[in-house]
């Protein structure tokens, strides 16, 4: 029997690719290599778990052992890829058992993205948390535990959240709903400034402010120091200071291209892939947060729906039917229940402007290009129900 198909990464992109492939081929050997346990969970659930009082273990929807059994794969958990030899079609691996190598017939890179970390000073920089995985969430959750003993009185914690983008706003909403105190720091003038028209962003700002968000716009975190054994002192660039129990950084993600770049694959904002998701090397593919999609105008798309579409197309290609990826319109629902938002963003390079709806100026915005064609939209609050209606009138 020849070398297996190897998938590096056991997140949504990796496991969904395997699942779609198994619908087409039940027997070809597949190996999944992952630095974590391989348990399957929905990454978007990490930013709305506190309000639902869900423990880290409760976010796992399918344990790794069940994934292995159901999908007939060989899982290599807690194993890292040291290097990729494209010509030799082998991976160098490292685990607790030592170094090893693994040959592949076809390789799928689903390595995801890594949190961007802003430079800052202070003796407590190591206390700044990020949440980009279930393991990260478990550490952050432990830092906010409020039940020292069963039945103990709830103790609200104070969190300084760095970043007022999509993930930052979702975490702010979640933590506030869970009863914590939240300060949000961002150099922009308002939340989601790069994604929403100003009026929509101000609606969100007010809604989260109404449930307790303390906004600090036009400034950045300069230093994080220990003020006491349990408290942190955060110094902002405008000279003000905040005291908090913990700091969470949510300033964005950067595609994890380390393995691909070291192997000489073409990488820009992500691992460059063509319309069939092949990298610059034959039989080596990439998808998910690590990929820069030709089918999306050379963009990275760190959302769920692009992964689902890409995995289905890639599975067909892996099965011997080369399939070009075509993305449909994929509006994104932002998990801010204090002020629900649906966004269908136009390509960042597209010239145009946001125009408020004549009948619903405070809840519906259309992005119109120079020719007046609708290329995107934003819906807020009750108007999110118009998602399908606006999708039908939007041109990709």
N, C-alpha and C positions, 0 to 999 in steps of 0.2 A: 504494500500500500504506500502511496506517495506521501509527501509532506502535507500537513494539514493547512487549512485556512486558519490564520491566527488573527485574533482581534485584540488590540492593546487598549484596555480601558473597559470598565464594567459599569459605566454610567448609563444614562438613557440611550445615548447614541450607540454604544457598544452592544448592549443587550437587545435593543430594538432591531439592530442589524441581524443579530443571530436569530432572533425570533422570526423575522421576515424570511431569512434564508431557509430556516427549517420548514417553512410552509412549502418551499419549492424542492428541498432536498433533505431527506431525513437521515441520511447515512454518512455523507462525506465528513471526515473528521474535522472538528472545529475546536480550537484551543483559545480560551480567553485568559489573558494575562492582566492582572490588576494589582496595583499597589495597596489596595484596601481589601476588605473581606469578600467583596463580590456580592454582598446583599443588595437586592434591588429596592430602591426607594425613589420617590419623585422629588427631584431637587427643588422644584418650586415650593414644596411643602415646608421647606426650612424657614421661609420668611412669613409663615402664618401659623406656626405651631404653638406659640406661647398663649395666644388668646384662646386656642382650643384646648389648652392644658394637656398637650400631648408630649409624652416623654420621648427621648431620642429613639429608644427601642420600638416605640409604637409607630414610628415613621417608616419602618421597614415593611414593605408590602409583600415581598417574597424573599424568604431567606435564600442564601447562596446555594445551599444543598438542594432546595426545591428547583431552582433555576437549572442546576446541573442535570437533575433528573428529568425535568420536563423537556429541556432543549437538547439533551444528549450531547453535552460538551465536556471537555476536560478543562477544569478551572484551575488556574495557578494563582491563588490569592497571596497577598503580601509579597509580591514579587515585582521588582523594578527592572525596567529595560535599561541596561548600561549603554548599549550601542546597537545600531542597525547597520548591517552590511547588505546594501541593496544588490550589489552584483552577486554575492554569494547566497542571497536570500536566506539570511540567518539573523537571529537576534541574540545578543549576549545578555544574559539575565543575572540578577543578583537577588537572593532571598536569604532567610535565616539559615538555610541548609548550605549556602555557599553559592559559587558562580556556576553557571551552566549555559548551554546554548540551545537554541530552538530553530529548526529549519521551518520554512513556510513555503506554500505554493502561491498563496495570495495573502496579502497583509492589509489589515484595516487599522488605521490609526484613529482612535477615538479618545484622544488624550485630554480633551476638555480645555479648560482655561484656568489661569492662576490669578488670584487677586492682585490688583495693582496696589502697591504700598507707597504712600507718600513719605518723603524724607521728613523726619522730625527729630528734635533733640529731647533730652530728659533722661532721668535714671529709671523710668518705668515704661520705656518704649516697648519692652518685651511683654507688657501687660495689654497692649492693644490687640484686640481679637479680630479675626476675620471668620466669616462663615461661608465656606465654599464646598462643604462636604458634610456628611452625617457625623464624621469624627469631629470636625470643627464645631458643629452644632452642639455635640455632647459636651465639649469643653465650655462653650459659651453658656449652655444651659446650667452646667454645674456652678458657674460663676454667679448665676442669678437665682440659685435655689433659695426659696423663701420659707421652706418648711423644715426648720432645724429638727423638729420632732413632729410626728404625726399629729395632726390636729392643731399645730402651733398657729398663732396668729400670723396673717399675711404681713410680710415686710416688704414694702415697695423699695426697689433699687433705683438709683439714678444712673442713667446711661448717656454718655456723649456719643452721638452717632456721627461719624465723619462721612458726608456725602448725602446729597438730596436728590440723587438720581432715582431710577426705578427701584432698585433693590433697597436703597436707603429709605425711601418713602414707605415701601412695604414693611420693612422692619419697624420703622417708627410707628406705623399704624398698629402693628401686631403687639409691640411692647406696651404701647399706651393702653390698648384694650385689655391687656393682661394686668394693668394697674401700676405699671412702672412710670417713672418720670423720665422724660426724654428731651435732650437738647440735640438739635441737628445743626451741623456746621458745614457750610458750603461756600466757595468763592463766588458762585453765581448769584444773581439778584433774586431768585425764586426757585421753588422746587421744579424738577424736570424741565429745566430751562431749555435744554437742547432738543427736547422731544415734543413739547406742547406749545400751542399759541399762548401768549402772555395771559390772556383772560382766563383760559382753562387752568393754567398753573396757579394763578391767584385764587381760583376757586378751591383747588386742592390745599393750598397754603392755609386758607381760612378754615376749611373743614378739619384739618389735622390740628390747627391751632385751637379750635373749639374744644377738642378732646384732650388738650394739654401739651401739644408740641411747642417747644421753645425754639424759635428759629434764630440762627446766627448767620446771616448772609453777608457776602462780600468780605469774608475772612477765612482763614485757614488755621488748622492746628499747628502750632509751632513747636510745642514741647509737652511732654507728659511726664510728670514727676510724682513720686510718692509723697503725699502730704501727711499721711499717718500709716499705721499698719494696714488699714483697710480702705483708705480713701486715696484717690488720685487727684492731683491738681493739673488742670489742662490750661495751658497758656495759648491764647489765640493771637493771630498776627495784628489784630487791632488793639492789643494791649490788655484786653479783658481776660479774666480767669474764671474757670468753672471747677467745681468740685463734683466728683462722680465716683461711683463704685466700680465702674468699668467703662472701657472705651471700645466701640465697635467700628471698624473701618469698612465702608461699603462704597468705595469710590470708583469701582468698576473692575472689569476683568480683562486680561490679556491672553490671547490664544496661546496655549502651551505648544510651542513649536520646537522645543529643545531637542527631542529625539530626531525629528525630521531635519532640522537645520544642521545638526552635527553629522548627519548622513549625506549632506549635500543636496537635499531636496529643496526645490524653490519655495521660499517662504517670504511673505510680506507682512500684512496684518495678521495673517494666519497661514496655514499650509496651503499653498496654491493648488487647487484642483480644477480639472476641466469639467465639462458638462456631464461626464460619466463618473465624476468623483475620483478620477485617477490623478495621482500626483505627477511630478515630473519624472518619476521612475515607473516603468511598467510593472503591473501587478501589485502596485502599492497604492492604496486608496486612503482617503481621509474624509471624515464628516463630523458634524457636531460643532461644539464651541471652538475646536482647534482649526477648523477649515475656513478657507477663504473661497467662496463659491463663485465660479464663473457664471453660473445660472442666476446669480443675484447681483450681477454687475460688479463682481470682485469685492463683495462684502462678506464680513462675518455676520452670522445671524444666531445670536445666543438665546434662542427661544425654543419652545417645545415643538411647535408645528413644523418648522423647517427640518428638525431631526426626523420626525415621522415620515415626511415626504422623501428625504434623502435616503433613509434606511431602506425604504421599499424599493427605490430605484437601484440602490447599490446591491441589494440582495439578488435582483434579477441579473445584474452584470456579473456578480460572483458565480452565479449559476450558469453562465455561458451565454446569456442574452444581453449584449451590450445595450444599456438603457440610459438615455439622456435624462437628466433631472430637469423637470420643469416645476417651478414653484407657483402655486396658486396665490391669490390674495390671502394674506395671513394676518388678520387683525390680532393685536395683543391685548389681553385683559390684564390690567394692572390691579394687583390685590391690595387695594386700599378701600375697604368697606365703608370707611367714614365718608368717602367720596369716590364711588366706582368710576373707572375710566377705561375706555376702549380706544386703542390707537392703531391706525393703519398708516404707517410712516412712508412717505415717498423716499426715493433714493436720495441720499444726502447731497449729491452733486446736482440734483435737479433744481433749476431756478423756478421760483414761484412765490406764492404768499398764502397765508392763512386768511380765510374769509368767513366771518360769522354767518350762520344761517339767518335769512331774513325773518323767518317765523319763530325760530328758536335761538336767538342770539346768545343765550347764556348756557347752552348745552350742546350745540352742534357747530362744528367748524369743518370747513372743507379746504384742502390744500389744492390750489389751482396753479397750473403751470402758465407759462407766458401766453399760451394759446387759449387759456380759459378752461382747459380740460381738468377734471377732478382727478388728482393722482394720489390722494390720501385723505384721511379724515380723523377727527377726534370727537368722541361722544362722552358725556359725563352724566353722572347721577341717573335719573330715570331714563334719560335719552340713550343709554347703552342698549336698550331694547331695540333700537333702530339699526343694530349692527348689520343685519342681512340687507336691509334696505339701502344703506350707504355702500355696502360692499358691491351691490349690483351696479351702482353708478360710478364706481371707481375704476380707472384704467391703469393697468400695471405699466 
